[in-house]
Amino acid sequence: MRILVTGSSGLLGSAAIRLAIRGGHEVYSAYGNNRPEAGIPLRLDLTALQDIGRAVGRVDPDAIIHAAALTDVDRCERERDLAMRVNAEATAAIASAAREAGAFLVYISTDYVFNGERGLYSEEDEPDPVNFYGYTKLKGEEFVRERAGGYCIARASVIYGAVPASGKANFALWLIDKLGRGEEASVLVDQYISPTLNSSLARMVLEAAERGLEGIYHMAGADRVSRYDFAAKLCEVFGLDASLLKPARMGDMGWVARRPRDSSLDVSKAAGALRGKPLKLIEALRTLRGEFGECSRA
Ligand SMILES: NC(=O)c1ccc[n+]([C@@H]2O[C@H](COP(=O)([O-])OP(=O)(O)OC[C@H]3O[C@@H](n4cnc5c(N)ncnc54)[C@H](OP(=O)(O)O)[C@@H]3O)[C@@H](O)[C@H]2O)c1
């Protein structure tokens, strides 16, 4: 298949392009400022809405994995026009272009579409975002439903992986680095998530693209944990000193945007439908340890 991946320099996109190339697909790797390491590079600034249709038309893909987004939650709160443009309006343009090209669209969305009052959300639950990032991603979902032909909306939660992407570390890498240097790390005890390993998510979204899996799916890690419990498990698997973890609370963070307290996701629908199942946390962390080792040796 010919697959166009947006956000190919990002945490998910970089894993998705590697996996798709290994799977024998022809991969176009769309990016903004950071040139991706694999695939046929395609610079496509998603704020230039008028360029999107033409660029997609030239590639003429069979499937699009739309992973690009403004993911900095506080920045989305401050720079609302930009967040709306990248996360919602560009998604609308991609959805229209996908239908025009007859391409199946996999849109990567987020647990932050939920308000976090209950947790373990299923695909049937009503979204109710508490911040502007979540609002723009939900708008993106609405545009996909209205405009795309065949589509899958894949919602993930706190993505982590073995290498920095798009010029940034991620929660797991930050911890490994900090604790590895013997420094203390403050970690939230009162925020619950379904941490998602990027390579596992890439496998699930690629399968959705290959099979044209229609509908909304929660594609996240299979365990609900607090950030603190996640960090403690990571210490166990990586042999790091868990006594350096210092419990912190959401109220201490001084964030600009509100965060959901418990945005964990029920992944049973994805587990039933996909060959590449959502991973238990312990399996995901052992996989991460293997991938981390490979990267350090490279
Ligand atoms: N990270 C999480 O914890 C998390 C959790 C749930 C859902 N999600 C969703 O999962 C998807 C992937 O997230 P991620 O963590 O992999 O993202 P990421 O690492 O922050 O990377 C974002 C990607 O979007 C691209 N991008 C941003 N603005 C752009 C623009 N104006 N034009 C073109 N490209 C632009 C970036 O390109 P350049 O770097 O080349 O500029 C980069 O490739 C997103 O849709 C996000 O909403 C993320």
The ligand as a Tripos MOL2 file, in Angstrom:
@<TRIPOS>MOLECULE
LIG
   48    52     1     0     0
SMALL
NO_CHARGES

@<TRIPOS>ATOM
      1 N1          1.8810   12.3900   23.2570 N.am      1 LIG1
      2 C1          0.8530   11.9110   23.9370 C.2       1 LIG1
      3 O1          0.9850   11.6110   25.1350 O.2       1 LIG1
      4 C2         -0.4780   11.6990   23.2770 C.ar      1 LIG1
      5 C3         -1.5240   11.1240   24.0120 C.ar      1 LIG1
      6 C4         -2.7430   10.8760   23.3680 C.ar      1 LIG1
      7 C5         -2.9060   11.1970   22.0340 C.ar      1 LIG1
      8 N2         -1.8800   11.7910   21.3600 N.ar      1 LIG1
      9 C6         -2.0920   12.0990   19.9410 C.3       1 LIG1
     10 O2         -1.2550   11.2340   19.2330 O.3       1 LIG1
     11 C7         -0.7550   11.8780   18.0410 C.3       1 LIG1
     12 C8          0.7430   11.7370   17.9780 C.3       1 LIG1
     13 O3          1.2990   12.4030   19.1000 O.3       1 LIG1
     14 P1          2.8770   12.4310   19.3430 P.3       1 LIG1
     15 O4          3.1130   12.4310   20.8080 O.co2     1 LIG1
     16 O5          3.5240   11.4180   18.4710 O.co2     1 LIG1
     17 O6          3.2160   13.8920   18.7980 O.3       1 LIG1
     18 P2          4.6090   14.6710   18.8960 P.3       1 LIG1
     19 O7          5.7250   13.7550   19.2360 O.co2     1 LIG1
     20 O8          4.3850   15.8740   19.7500 O.co2     1 LIG1
     21 O9          4.8220   15.1350   17.4050 O.3       1 LIG1
     22 C9          3.9240   16.0150   16.7940 C.3       1 LIG1
     23 C10         4.0450   15.8650   15.3030 C.3       1 LIG1
     24 O10         3.1460   16.7920   14.6850 O.3       1 LIG1
     25 C11         3.8640   17.5360   13.7190 C.3       1 LIG1
     26 N3          3.3210   18.8870   13.6060 N.ar      1 LIG1
     27 C12         2.9820   19.7420   14.6020 C.ar      1 LIG1
     28 N4          2.6000   20.9180   14.0830 N.ar      1 LIG1
     29 C13         2.7050   20.8040   12.7350 C.ar      1 LIG1
     30 C14         2.4750   21.6750   11.6350 C.ar      1 LIG1
     31 N5          2.0330   22.9310   11.8070 N.pl3     1 LIG1
     32 N6          2.6910   21.2040   10.3780 N.ar      1 LIG1
     33 C15         3.1180   19.9470   10.1710 C.ar      1 LIG1
     34 N7          3.3640   19.0650   11.1580 N.ar      1 LIG1
     35 C16         3.1640   19.4970   12.4280 C.ar      1 LIG1
     36 C17         5.2960   17.5800   14.2340 C.3       1 LIG1
     37 O11         6.1550   17.8340   13.1400 O.3       1 LIG1
     38 P3          7.6120   18.5470   13.3120 P.3       1 LIG1
     39 O12         8.2020   18.0630   14.5910 O.co2     1 LIG1
     40 O13         8.3280   18.0610   12.0970 O.co2     1 LIG1
     41 O14         7.3640   20.0160   13.2890 O.co2     1 LIG1
     42 C18         5.4600   16.1860   14.8060 C.3       1 LIG1
     43 O15         5.8060   15.2670   13.8010 O.3       1 LIG1
     44 C19        -1.2770   13.2970   18.1040 C.3       1 LIG1
     45 O16        -2.3950   13.4090   17.2690 O.3       1 LIG1
     46 C20        -1.6800   13.5080   19.5380 C.3       1 LIG1
     47 O17        -2.7490   14.4200   19.6420 O.3       1 LIG1
     48 C21        -0.6730   12.0410   21.9410 C.ar      1 LIG1
@<TRIPOS>BOND
     1     1     2 1
     2     2     3 2
     3     2     4 1
     4     4     5 ar
     5     4    48 ar
     6     5     6 ar
     7     6     7 ar
     8     7     8 ar
     9     8     9 1
    10     8    48 ar
    11     9    10 1
    12     9    46 1
    13    10    11 1
    14    11    12 1
    15    11    44 1
    16    12    13 1
    17    13    14 1
    18    14    15 2
    19    14    16 1
    20    14    17 1
    21    17    18 1
    22    18    19 2
    23    18    20 1
    24    18    21 1
    25    21    22 1
    26    22    23 1
    27    23    24 1
    28    23    42 1
    29    24    25 1
    30    25    26 1
    31    25    36 1
    32    26    27 ar
    33    26    35 ar
    34    27    28 ar
    35    28    29 ar
    36    29    30 ar
    37    29    35 ar
    38    30    31 1
    39    30    32 ar
    40    32    33 ar
    41    33    34 ar
    42    34    35 ar
    43    36    37 1
    44    36    42 1
    45    37    38 1
    46    38    39 2
    47    38    40 1
    48    38    41 1
    49    42    43 1
    50    44    45 1
    51    44    46 1
    52    46    47 1
@<TRIPOS>SUBSTRUCTURE
     1 LIG1         1 GROUP 0 **** ****
